[in-house]
Amino acid sequence: MTEPNGRQFAVVTGASSGIGYELAKQFVENGFDVLLAAEDTAVEQAAADLRRDSRSQAVAVRADLATYDGVEQLYAAILAAGRPVDAIAINAGRGIGGEFVSQTELRDELNVIDVNVTSTVHLAKRVLPDLVARGAGRVLFTSSIASMMPGTYQAVYNASKSFVQSFAEALRNELKDTGITVTALMPGPTDTNFFHRAEMDDTRVGSSKKDDPAVVAEQGFEALMKGDEKVVAGSVKTKVQAAASKVMPDSAKAQMHRKMAEPGSGE
Protein backbone atom coordinates (compact mmCIF):
# COMPACT_ATOMS: atom_id res chain seq x y z
CA MET A 1 0.00 0.00 0.00
CA THR A 2 1.29 3.45 -0.85
CA GLU A 3 0.33 6.84 0.48
CA PRO A 4 -1.18 9.55 -1.76
CA ASN A 5 2.36 10.86 -2.30
CA GLY A 6 3.23 7.51 -3.86
CA ARG A 7 5.75 6.60 -1.17
CA GLN A 8 5.71 3.54 1.05
CA PHE A 9 6.62 3.61 4.77
CA ALA A 10 9.58 1.87 6.39
CA VAL A 11 10.92 1.68 9.95
CA VAL A 12 14.64 1.25 10.65
CA THR A 13 16.14 0.73 14.12
CA GLY A 14 19.75 1.50 14.99
CA ALA A 15 19.52 4.09 12.23
CA SER A 16 21.71 6.94 13.48
CA SER A 17 24.84 5.63 11.74
CA GLY A 18 26.46 2.61 10.15
CA ILE A 19 24.42 -0.11 8.48
CA GLY A 20 21.17 1.24 9.92
CA TYR A 21 21.63 4.70 8.43
CA GLU A 22 22.63 3.21 5.09
CA LEU A 23 19.55 0.99 5.13
CA ALA A 24 17.38 4.05 5.78
CA LYS A 25 19.12 5.75 2.86
CA GLN A 26 18.34 2.76 0.63
CA PHE A 27 14.68 2.97 1.56
CA VAL A 28 14.56 6.69 0.84
CA GLU A 29 16.30 6.29 -2.51
CA ASN A 30 13.76 3.64 -3.47
CA GLY A 31 10.57 5.52 -2.77
CA PHE A 32 9.94 5.11 0.95
CA ASP A 33 9.26 7.53 3.75
CA VAL A 34 11.12 6.42 6.87
CA LEU A 35 10.92 6.40 10.62
CA LEU A 36 14.42 6.18 12.12
CA ALA A 37 14.98 4.96 15.67
CA ALA A 38 18.10 5.05 17.84
CA GLU A 39 19.03 5.95 21.39
CA ASP A 40 21.42 8.80 20.59
CA THR A 41 20.88 12.36 19.39
CA ALA A 42 22.62 11.54 16.11
CA VAL A 43 19.39 9.97 14.87
CA GLU A 44 17.88 13.44 14.60
CA GLN A 45 20.71 14.61 12.35
CA ALA A 46 20.41 11.41 10.31
CA ALA A 47 16.74 12.13 9.67
CA ALA A 48 17.52 15.74 8.79
CA ASP A 49 20.18 14.61 6.29
CA LEU A 50 17.73 12.25 4.59
CA ARG A 51 15.07 14.94 4.37
CA ARG A 52 17.56 17.39 2.90
CA ASP A 53 18.80 15.00 0.24
CA SER A 54 15.43 13.67 -0.95
CA ARG A 55 11.69 14.25 -1.17
CA SER A 56 11.07 11.75 1.61
CA GLN A 57 9.56 12.27 4.97
CA ALA A 58 12.09 11.14 7.58
CA VAL A 59 11.08 11.12 11.24
CA ALA A 60 13.47 10.49 14.11
CA VAL A 61 12.53 8.71 17.32
CA ARG A 62 14.99 8.67 20.22
CA ALA A 63 14.33 5.52 22.21
CA ASP A 64 16.51 3.19 24.25
CA LEU A 65 15.56 -0.20 22.85
CA ALA A 66 17.48 -1.92 25.65
CA THR A 67 14.45 -1.14 27.82
CA TYR A 68 10.86 -2.35 27.67
CA ASP A 69 9.59 1.22 27.76
CA GLY A 70 11.90 2.20 24.90
CA VAL A 71 10.43 -0.45 22.60
CA GLU A 72 6.91 0.55 23.62
CA GLN A 73 7.79 4.18 22.90
CA LEU A 74 8.95 3.23 19.41
CA TYR A 75 5.84 1.18 18.72
CA ALA A 76 3.66 4.06 19.89
CA ALA A 77 5.49 6.33 17.44
CA ILE A 78 4.89 3.84 14.63
CA LEU A 79 1.17 3.80 15.42
CA ALA A 80 1.11 7.59 15.73
CA ALA A 81 2.44 7.87 12.18
CA GLY A 82 -0.99 6.64 11.11
CA ARG A 83 0.43 4.64 8.22
CA PRO A 84 0.77 0.93 7.55
CA VAL A 85 4.33 -0.36 7.81
CA ASP A 86 5.40 -1.66 4.42
CA ALA A 87 8.86 -2.69 5.60
CA ILE A 88 10.78 -2.79 8.87
CA ALA A 89 14.51 -3.30 9.38
CA ILE A 90 15.09 -4.54 12.92
CA ASN A 91 18.75 -3.63 12.89
CA ALA A 92 19.68 -2.19 16.31
CA GLY A 93 22.50 -4.11 17.95
CA ARG A 94 25.68 -3.82 19.96
CA GLY A 95 28.56 -5.98 21.10
CA ILE A 96 31.21 -6.21 23.77
CA GLY A 97 34.60 -7.86 23.42
CA GLY A 98 36.94 -9.40 25.94
CA GLU A 99 37.38 -12.47 28.10
CA PHE A 100 34.00 -13.35 29.59
CA VAL A 101 35.29 -14.42 33.02
CA SER A 102 37.64 -11.57 33.81
CA GLN A 103 37.38 -8.68 31.34
CA THR A 104 33.74 -7.91 30.60
CA GLU A 105 31.14 -6.48 32.94
CA LEU A 106 27.87 -8.29 33.56
CA ARG A 107 25.86 -5.13 32.88
CA ASP A 108 27.46 -4.86 29.42
CA GLU A 109 26.77 -8.49 28.55
CA LEU A 110 23.16 -8.17 29.69
CA ASN A 111 22.79 -4.97 27.68
CA VAL A 112 23.93 -6.84 24.57
CA ILE A 113 21.16 -9.38 25.22
CA ASP A 114 18.61 -6.62 25.91
CA VAL A 115 19.38 -4.84 22.63
CA ASN A 116 20.14 -7.76 20.31
CA VAL A 117 17.67 -10.34 21.58
CA THR A 118 15.00 -8.94 23.88
CA SER A 119 14.21 -5.80 21.89
CA THR A 120 14.19 -7.79 18.64
CA VAL A 121 11.57 -10.19 20.00
CA HIS A 122 9.60 -7.38 21.64
CA LEU A 123 9.41 -5.19 18.54
CA ALA A 124 8.61 -8.12 16.27
CA LYS A 125 5.82 -9.17 18.62
CA ARG A 126 4.28 -5.71 18.35
CA VAL A 127 4.72 -5.07 14.61
CA LEU A 128 4.21 -8.47 12.99
CA PRO A 129 0.53 -8.90 13.95
CA ASP A 130 -0.22 -5.61 12.20
CA LEU A 131 1.55 -6.79 9.05
CA VAL A 132 -0.23 -10.15 9.14
CA ALA A 133 -3.60 -8.43 9.57
CA ARG A 134 -2.90 -6.50 6.33
CA GLY A 135 -1.49 -9.54 4.57
CA ALA A 136 1.56 -7.63 3.35
CA GLY A 137 4.95 -6.46 4.56
CA ARG A 138 8.69 -7.06 4.50
CA VAL A 139 10.87 -7.69 7.55
CA LEU A 140 14.67 -7.50 7.66
CA PHE A 141 16.54 -8.77 10.70
CA THR A 142 20.20 -7.81 10.95
CA SER A 143 21.98 -10.99 11.96
CA SER A 144 25.69 -11.55 11.25
CA ILE A 145 28.09 -14.14 9.94
CA ALA A 146 29.02 -14.23 13.65
CA SER A 147 25.82 -16.25 14.07
CA MET A 148 27.59 -19.15 12.35
CA MET A 149 30.50 -19.51 14.77
CA PRO A 150 31.26 -19.64 18.50
CA GLY A 151 32.45 -16.18 19.49
CA THR A 152 35.63 -16.63 21.46
CA TYR A 153 36.18 -13.27 23.24
CA GLN A 154 32.74 -12.21 21.99
CA ALA A 155 30.83 -15.04 23.59
CA VAL A 156 27.57 -13.26 24.31
CA TYR A 157 27.50 -11.23 21.09
CA ASN A 158 27.86 -14.21 18.78
CA ALA A 159 25.32 -16.17 20.78
CA SER A 160 22.88 -13.28 20.48
CA LYS A 161 23.29 -13.23 16.71
CA SER A 162 22.75 -17.00 16.56
CA PHE A 163 19.45 -16.31 18.30
CA VAL A 164 18.50 -13.62 15.79
CA GLN A 165 19.36 -15.85 12.84
CA SER A 166 17.33 -18.77 14.17
CA PHE A 167 14.46 -16.47 15.12
CA ALA A 168 14.34 -14.93 11.64
CA GLU A 169 14.37 -18.26 9.85
CA ALA A 170 11.67 -19.69 12.12
CA LEU A 171 9.41 -16.67 11.61
CA ARG A 172 9.95 -16.86 7.85
CA ASN A 173 8.55 -20.39 7.85
CA GLU A 174 5.68 -19.52 10.19
CA LEU A 175 4.68 -16.60 7.98
CA LYS A 176 5.19 -18.21 4.56
CA ASP A 177 1.48 -18.18 3.70
CA THR A 178 0.64 -14.73 5.08
CA GLY A 179 2.07 -12.37 2.47
CA ILE A 180 4.92 -11.40 4.82
CA THR A 181 8.55 -11.97 3.82
CA VAL A 182 11.34 -12.31 6.38
CA THR A 183 14.97 -11.80 5.40
CA ALA A 184 18.13 -12.16 7.51
CA LEU A 185 20.97 -9.76 6.71
CA MET A 186 24.33 -11.33 7.58
CA PRO A 187 27.20 -8.83 7.39
CA GLY A 188 30.77 -9.54 8.30
CA PRO A 189 33.10 -7.00 9.94
CA THR A 190 31.84 -3.63 8.71
CA ASP A 191 33.34 -0.15 8.93
CA THR A 192 31.08 1.30 11.62
CA ASN A 193 31.46 2.38 15.23
CA PHE A 194 30.69 -1.18 16.38
CA PHE A 195 34.21 -2.32 17.23
CA HIS A 196 35.16 0.91 18.99
CA ARG A 197 32.03 0.78 21.12
CA ALA A 198 32.70 -2.91 21.83
CA GLU A 199 36.19 -1.95 23.11
CA MET A 200 37.86 -4.03 20.40
CA ASP A 201 40.14 -1.47 18.75
CA ASP A 202 43.21 -3.49 19.76
CA THR A 203 42.01 -6.75 18.23
CA ARG A 204 42.91 -8.16 14.83
CA VAL A 205 39.34 -7.80 13.57
CA GLY A 206 38.97 -4.34 15.09
CA SER A 207 42.10 -2.99 13.44
CA SER A 208 41.74 -4.70 10.04
CA LYS A 209 40.09 -3.50 6.83
CA LYS A 210 36.32 -3.80 6.94
CA ASP A 211 33.39 -3.80 4.57
CA ASP A 212 31.62 -0.62 3.45
CA PRO A 213 28.29 -0.25 5.29
CA ALA A 214 26.74 1.27 2.16
CA VAL A 215 27.53 -1.90 0.21
CA VAL A 216 26.19 -4.09 3.01
CA ALA A 217 22.97 -2.07 3.17
CA GLU A 218 22.48 -2.11 -0.59
CA GLN A 219 22.84 -5.89 -0.72
CA GLY A 220 20.54 -6.25 2.27
CA PHE A 221 17.90 -4.00 0.74
CA GLU A 222 18.00 -5.89 -2.55
CA ALA A 223 17.55 -9.21 -0.73
CA LEU A 224 14.67 -7.78 1.29
CA MET A 225 12.85 -6.54 -1.80
CA LYS A 226 13.34 -9.89 -3.55
CA GLY A 227 12.02 -11.71 -0.49
CA ASP A 228 15.19 -13.76 -0.04
CA GLU A 229 15.63 -15.90 3.05
CA LYS A 230 19.05 -14.47 3.88
CA VAL A 231 22.02 -12.69 2.41
CA VAL A 232 25.69 -12.72 3.37
CA ALA A 233 26.45 -9.08 2.60
CA GLY A 234 29.71 -7.27 2.01
CA SER A 235 32.95 -8.17 0.30
CA VAL A 236 34.03 -11.37 -1.42
CA LYS A 237 36.22 -12.06 1.62
CA THR A 238 33.16 -12.01 3.88
CA LYS A 239 31.22 -14.32 1.56
CA VAL A 240 34.14 -16.77 1.44
CA GLN A 241 34.41 -16.71 5.23
CA ALA A 242 30.72 -17.49 5.56
CA ALA A 243 30.96 -20.32 3.05
CA ALA A 244 33.91 -21.81 4.94
CA SER A 245 31.99 -21.60 8.20
CA LYS A 246 29.35 -23.95 6.83
CA VAL A 247 31.82 -26.84 6.64
CA MET A 248 34.26 -26.13 9.49
CA PRO A 249 33.73 -27.85 12.86
CA ASP A 250 32.71 -25.57 15.70
CA SER A 251 36.00 -26.13 17.54
CA ALA A 252 37.93 -24.86 14.54
CA LYS A 253 35.64 -21.86 14.15
CA ALA A 254 36.05 -21.01 17.84
CA GLN A 255 39.84 -21.07 17.44
CA MET A 256 39.64 -18.96 14.29
CA HIS A 257 37.48 -16.43 16.09
CA ARG A 258 39.97 -16.37 18.95
CA LYS A 259 42.70 -15.24 16.57
CA MET A 260 40.49 -12.41 15.31
CA ALA A 261 39.00 -11.18 18.57
CA GLU A 262 41.61 -11.84 21.26
CA PRO A 263 42.51 -8.61 23.09
CA GLY A 264 45.87 -7.32 21.87
CA SER A 265 45.85 -9.45 18.70
CA GLY A 266 45.84 -6.36 16.51
CA GLU A 267 49.00 -4.85 17.95
MARKOLMAR-490446 format. One record per residue (C-alpha): x, y, z; residue in one letter; residue number from 1. Coordinates in nm, 3 decimals, decimal comma, padded with zeros to 5 digits, always signed. Layout:
N
X_Y_Z_code_pos
X_Y_Z_A_NUM
...
This chain:
267
X_Y_Z_code_pos
+00,000_+00,000_+00,000_M_1
+00,129_+00,345_-00,085_T_2
+00,033_+00,684_+00,048_E_3
-00,118_+00,955_-00,176_P_4
+00,236_+01,086_-00,230_N_5
+00,323_+00,751_-00,386_G_6
+00,575_+00,660_-00,117_R_7
+00,571_+00,354_+00,105_Q_8
+00,662_+00,361_+00,477_F_9
+00,958_+00,187_+00,639_A_10
+01,092_+00,168_+00,995_V_11
+01,464_+00,125_+01,065_V_12
+01,614_+00,073_+01,412_T_13
+01,975_+00,150_+01,499_G_14
+01,952_+00,409_+01,223_A_15
+02,171_+00,694_+01,348_S_16
+02,484_+00,563_+01,174_S_17
+02,646_+00,261_+01,015_G_18
+02,442_-00,011_+00,848_I_19
+02,117_+00,124_+00,992_G_20
+02,163_+00,470_+00,843_Y_21
+02,263_+00,321_+00,509_E_22
+01,955_+00,099_+00,513_L_23
+01,738_+00,405_+00,578_A_24
+01,912_+00,575_+00,286_K_25
+01,834_+00,276_+00,063_Q_26
+01,468_+00,297_+00,156_F_27
+01,456_+00,669_+00,084_V_28
+01,630_+00,629_-00,251_E_29
+01,376_+00,364_-00,347_N_30
+01,057_+00,552_-00,277_G_31
+00,994_+00,511_+00,095_F_32
+00,926_+00,753_+00,375_D_33
+01,112_+00,642_+00,687_V_34
+01,092_+00,640_+01,062_L_35
+01,442_+00,618_+01,212_L_36
+01,498_+00,496_+01,567_A_37
+01,810_+00,505_+01,784_A_38
+01,903_+00,595_+02,139_E_39
+02,142_+00,880_+02,059_D_40
+02,088_+01,236_+01,939_T_41
+02,262_+01,154_+01,611_A_42
+01,939_+00,997_+01,487_V_43
+01,788_+01,344_+01,460_E_44
+02,071_+01,461_+01,235_Q_45
+02,041_+01,141_+01,031_A_46
+01,674_+01,213_+00,967_A_47
+01,752_+01,574_+00,879_A_48
+02,018_+01,461_+00,629_D_49
+01,773_+01,225_+00,459_L_50
+01,507_+01,494_+00,437_R_51
+01,756_+01,739_+00,290_R_52
+01,880_+01,500_+00,024_D_53
+01,543_+01,367_-00,095_S_54
+01,169_+01,425_-00,117_R_55
+01,107_+01,175_+00,161_S_56
+00,956_+01,227_+00,497_Q_57
+01,209_+01,114_+00,758_A_58
+01,108_+01,112_+01,124_V_59
+01,347_+01,049_+01,411_A_60
+01,253_+00,871_+01,732_V_61
+01,499_+00,867_+02,022_R_62
+01,433_+00,552_+02,221_A_63
+01,651_+00,319_+02,425_D_64
+01,556_-00,020_+02,285_L_65
+01,748_-00,192_+02,565_A_66
+01,445_-00,114_+02,782_T_67
+01,086_-00,235_+02,767_Y_68
+00,959_+00,122_+02,776_D_69
+01,190_+00,220_+02,490_G_70
+01,043_-00,045_+02,260_V_71
+00,691_+00,055_+02,362_E_72
+00,779_+00,418_+02,290_Q_73
+00,895_+00,323_+01,941_L_74
+00,584_+00,118_+01,872_Y_75
+00,366_+00,406_+01,989_A_76
+00,549_+00,633_+01,744_A_77
+00,489_+00,384_+01,463_I_78
+00,117_+00,380_+01,542_L_79
+00,111_+00,759_+01,573_A_80
+00,244_+00,787_+01,218_A_81
-00,099_+00,664_+01,111_G_82
+00,043_+00,464_+00,822_R_83
+00,077_+00,093_+00,755_P_84
+00,433_-00,036_+00,781_V_85
+00,540_-00,166_+00,442_D_86
+00,886_-00,269_+00,560_A_87
+01,078_-00,279_+00,887_I_88
+01,451_-00,330_+00,938_A_89
+01,509_-00,454_+01,292_I_90
+01,875_-00,363_+01,289_N_91
+01,968_-00,219_+01,631_A_92
+02,250_-00,411_+01,795_G_93
+02,568_-00,382_+01,996_R_94
+02,856_-00,598_+02,110_G_95
+03,121_-00,621_+02,377_I_96
+03,460_-00,786_+02,342_G_97
+03,694_-00,940_+02,594_G_98
+03,738_-01,247_+02,810_E_99
+03,400_-01,335_+02,959_F_100
+03,529_-01,442_+03,302_V_101
+03,764_-01,157_+03,381_S_102
+03,738_-00,868_+03,134_Q_103
+03,374_-00,791_+03,060_T_104
+03,114_-00,648_+03,294_E_105
+02,787_-00,829_+03,356_L_106
+02,586_-00,513_+03,288_R_107
+02,746_-00,486_+02,942_D_108
+02,677_-00,849_+02,855_E_109
+02,316_-00,817_+02,969_L_110
+02,279_-00,497_+02,768_N_111
+02,393_-00,684_+02,457_V_112
+02,116_-00,938_+02,522_I_113
+01,861_-00,662_+02,591_D_114
+01,938_-00,484_+02,263_V_115
+02,014_-00,776_+02,031_N_116
+01,767_-01,034_+02,158_V_117
+01,500_-00,894_+02,388_T_118
+01,421_-00,580_+02,189_S_119
+01,419_-00,779_+01,864_T_120
+01,157_-01,019_+02,000_V_121
+00,960_-00,738_+02,164_H_122
+00,941_-00,519_+01,854_L_123
+00,861_-00,812_+01,627_A_124
+00,582_-00,917_+01,862_K_125
+00,428_-00,571_+01,835_R_126
+00,472_-00,507_+01,461_V_127
+00,421_-00,847_+01,299_L_128
+00,053_-00,890_+01,395_P_129
-00,022_-00,561_+01,220_D_130
+00,155_-00,679_+00,905_L_131
-00,023_-01,015_+00,914_V_132
-00,360_-00,843_+00,957_A_133
-00,290_-00,650_+00,633_R_134
-00,149_-00,954_+00,457_G_135
+00,156_-00,763_+00,335_A_136
+00,495_-00,646_+00,456_G_137
+00,869_-00,706_+00,450_R_138
+01,087_-00,769_+00,755_V_139
+01,467_-00,750_+00,766_L_140
+01,654_-00,877_+01,070_F_141
+02,020_-00,781_+01,095_T_142
+02,198_-01,099_+01,196_S_143
+02,569_-01,155_+01,125_S_144
+02,809_-01,414_+00,994_I_145
+02,902_-01,423_+01,365_A_146
+02,582_-01,625_+01,407_S_147
+02,759_-01,915_+01,235_M_148
+03,050_-01,951_+01,477_M_149
+03,126_-01,964_+01,850_P_150
+03,245_-01,618_+01,949_G_151
+03,563_-01,663_+02,146_T_152
+03,618_-01,327_+02,324_Y_153
+03,274_-01,221_+02,199_Q_154
+03,083_-01,504_+02,359_A_155
+02,757_-01,326_+02,431_V_156
+02,750_-01,123_+02,109_Y_157
+02,786_-01,421_+01,878_N_158
+02,532_-01,617_+02,078_A_159
+02,288_-01,328_+02,048_S_160
+02,329_-01,323_+01,671_K_161
+02,275_-01,700_+01,656_S_162
+01,945_-01,631_+01,830_F_163
+01,850_-01,362_+01,579_V_164
+01,936_-01,585_+01,284_Q_165
+01,733_-01,877_+01,417_S_166
+01,446_-01,647_+01,512_F_167
+01,434_-01,493_+01,164_A_168
+01,437_-01,826_+00,985_E_169
+01,167_-01,969_+01,212_A_170
+00,941_-01,667_+01,161_L_171
+00,995_-01,686_+00,785_R_172
+00,855_-02,039_+00,785_N_173
+00,568_-01,952_+01,019_E_174
+00,468_-01,660_+00,798_L_175
+00,519_-01,821_+00,456_K_176
+00,148_-01,818_+00,370_D_177
+00,064_-01,473_+00,508_T_178
+00,207_-01,237_+00,247_G_179
+00,492_-01,140_+00,482_I_180
+00,855_-01,197_+00,382_T_181
+01,134_-01,231_+00,638_V_182
+01,497_-01,180_+00,540_T_183
+01,813_-01,216_+00,751_A_184
+02,097_-00,976_+00,671_L_185
+02,433_-01,133_+00,758_M_186
+02,720_-00,883_+00,739_P_187
+03,077_-00,954_+00,830_G_188
+03,310_-00,700_+00,994_P_189
+03,184_-00,363_+00,871_T_190
+03,334_-00,015_+00,893_D_191
+03,108_+00,130_+01,162_T_192
+03,146_+00,238_+01,523_N_193
+03,069_-00,118_+01,638_F_194
+03,421_-00,232_+01,723_F_195
+03,516_+00,091_+01,899_H_196
+03,203_+00,078_+02,112_R_197
+03,270_-00,291_+02,183_A_198
+03,619_-00,195_+02,311_E_199
+03,786_-00,403_+02,040_M_200
+04,014_-00,147_+01,875_D_201
+04,321_-00,349_+01,976_D_202
+04,201_-00,675_+01,823_T_203
+04,291_-00,816_+01,483_R_204
+03,934_-00,780_+01,357_V_205
+03,897_-00,434_+01,509_G_206
+04,210_-00,299_+01,344_S_207
+04,174_-00,470_+01,004_S_208
+04,009_-00,350_+00,683_K_209
+03,632_-00,380_+00,694_K_210
+03,339_-00,380_+00,457_D_211
+03,162_-00,062_+00,345_D_212
+02,829_-00,025_+00,529_P_213
+02,674_+00,127_+00,216_A_214
+02,753_-00,190_+00,021_V_215
+02,619_-00,409_+00,301_V_216
+02,297_-00,207_+00,317_A_217
+02,248_-00,211_-00,059_E_218
+02,284_-00,589_-00,072_Q_219
+02,054_-00,625_+00,227_G_220
+01,790_-00,400_+00,074_F_221
+01,800_-00,589_-00,255_E_222
+01,755_-00,921_-00,073_A_223
+01,467_-00,778_+00,129_L_224
+01,285_-00,654_-00,180_M_225
+01,334_-00,989_-00,355_K_226
+01,202_-01,171_-00,049_G_227
+01,519_-01,376_-00,004_D_228
+01,563_-01,590_+00,305_E_229
+01,905_-01,447_+00,388_K_230
+02,202_-01,269_+00,241_V_231
+02,569_-01,272_+00,337_V_232
+02,645_-00,908_+00,260_A_233
+02,971_-00,727_+00,201_G_234
+03,295_-00,817_+00,030_S_235
+03,403_-01,137_-00,142_V_236
+03,622_-01,206_+00,162_K_237
+03,316_-01,201_+00,388_T_238
+03,122_-01,432_+00,156_K_239
+03,414_-01,677_+00,144_V_240
+03,441_-01,671_+00,523_Q_241
+03,072_-01,749_+00,556_A_242
+03,096_-02,032_+00,305_A_243
+03,391_-02,181_+00,494_A_244
+03,199_-02,160_+00,820_S_245
+02,935_-02,395_+00,683_K_246
+03,182_-02,684_+00,664_V_247
+03,426_-02,613_+00,949_M_248
+03,373_-02,785_+01,286_P_249
+03,271_-02,557_+01,570_D_250
+03,600_-02,613_+01,754_S_251
+03,793_-02,486_+01,454_A_252
+03,564_-02,186_+01,415_K_253
+03,605_-02,101_+01,784_A_254
+03,984_-02,107_+01,744_Q_255
+03,964_-01,896_+01,429_M_256
+03,748_-01,643_+01,609_H_257
+03,997_-01,637_+01,895_R_258
+04,270_-01,524_+01,657_K_259
+04,049_-01,241_+01,531_M_260
+03,900_-01,118_+01,857_A_261
+04,161_-01,184_+02,126_E_262
+04,251_-00,861_+02,309_P_263
+04,587_-00,732_+02,187_G_264
+04,585_-00,945_+01,870_S_265
+04,584_-00,636_+01,651_G_266
+04,900_-00,485_+01,795_E_267
